[in-house]
């Protein structure tokens, strides 16, 4: 119904976020693009954007879904009062969570840890 929307923040939207903020933000976006979507940087960026955009609560009948992921993610970045400094902190937090999850998973061999990555702290995935 809405071909511009996906279920979760797509990596293809990252490039469209580059010019929205300052040089530190541009450097982060360039780094994420250079490393690719399956790299730790790409996964952390996606996790940050999924949380920022509210992708887990979005459904195809919502206004945000009709706009598409590109517009939604751009609005979310521009609407954040914290600016690039806050986004960089959120990115670092997401990267740290992924690293902690991976090290816990390696130590315990628990594949269920991956499910807890997509939900913010204090929330669980059904």
Secondary structure, DSSP 8 states (H G I E B T S, - for coil): --TT--SS--GGGSGGGGGGS-HHHHHHHHHHHHH-TTSHHHHHHHHHHHHHHTGGG--TTSHHHHH-HHHHHHHHHHH-TTHHHHHHHHHHHHHHHHHHHHHHHHHH--TTHHHHHSS-TT----
